[in-house]
Amino acid sequence: LKIQLMLDYNSGQYEKIVIQPGKSPDQSYMKEAVNFVCKDELIIYDLGYFDTNCMMDIAHKGGYFLSRFNHRTGLYSKKEDGTFEKFDLETELKKASKRGQTRCEFKVWLCKDGRELEVRLIAERVPDEVANTRRRKAKKTAKKKGRNPTKKHLYMQNWSLYVTNADEDKLPTQAISIVYKLRWYIEIVFKSWKSYHGLDHVRGEREERIECFIYGRL
């Protein structure tokens, strides 16, 4: 099974706990998570929850998001006549790398299903040892699926990519990676659940019994 947790970092309170089947993708929970985001609130989440439509829904409600960016997602720049053209992130990052930049920011657009949203894309260069570790992991994951990672995918491991709709005055560029690290608080919560509450040792097979056991332990 899988447990979804929304946590208010300021108060430390649990906003929502949901038990799902283990095979359900994290992305499927984002639609429910959007309902809990209020105006002027910032929601921080991992790459597994990346969903363009949900980002647009959060922005529509007057809320803000901060997420790792999925480099496979299409990006666009807006021309003076109001039309959109493809934004080549890989090319722009290579240009920045040649200039010796270790952090850069782009204002780009997300477009999907007739909707559009301007966002800030922040890229931070990672140390070579981190990039090499990421590439080994990417190759291992691809091998399990019977394919090879693309050159673009391997190159992107040189960068940590973040996306947000918060303006610079609310979330400065140099603070992006620092604020994103707050998400690790929730990982600590899960680790404590596993270590001290014995959630990985569940008795019984009936769904109702297991749910009662999990909620009781929590």
HELIX and SHEET records of a PDB file:
HELIX    1   1 ASP A   26  TYR A   29  5                                   4    
HELIX    2   2 MET A   30  VAL A   34  1                                   5    
HELIX    3   3 LEU A   47  TYR A   49  5                                   3    
HELIX    4   4 THR A   52  HIS A   60  1                                   9    
HELIX    5   5 LEU A   89  LYS A   98  1                                  10    
HELIX    6   6 ASP A  128  LYS A  144  1                                  17    
HELIX    7   7 LYS A  151  MET A  156  1                                   6    
HELIX    8   8 THR A  173  ALA A  175  5                                   3    
HELIX    9   9 ILE A  176  TYR A  180  1                                   5    
HELIX   10  10 LYS A  181  ARG A  183  5                                   3    
HELIX   11  11 TRP A  184  TYR A  196  1                                  13    
HELIX   12  12 GLU A  207  ARG A  217  1                                  11    
SHEET    1   A 2 LYS A   2  LEU A   7  0                                        
SHEET    2   A 2 TYR A  14  GLN A  20 -1                                        
SHEET    1   B 5 LEU A  42  TYR A  45  0                                        
SHEET    2   B 5 TYR A  64  ARG A  68  1                                        
SHEET    3   B 5 TRP A 159  THR A 164 -1                                        
SHEET    4   B 5 ARG A 115  ARG A 125 -1                                        
SHEET    5   B 5 ARG A 103  LYS A 112 -1                                        
SHEET    1   C 2 TYR A  76  LYS A  78  0                                        
SHEET    2   C 2 PHE A  84  LYS A  86 -1                                        
END                                                                             
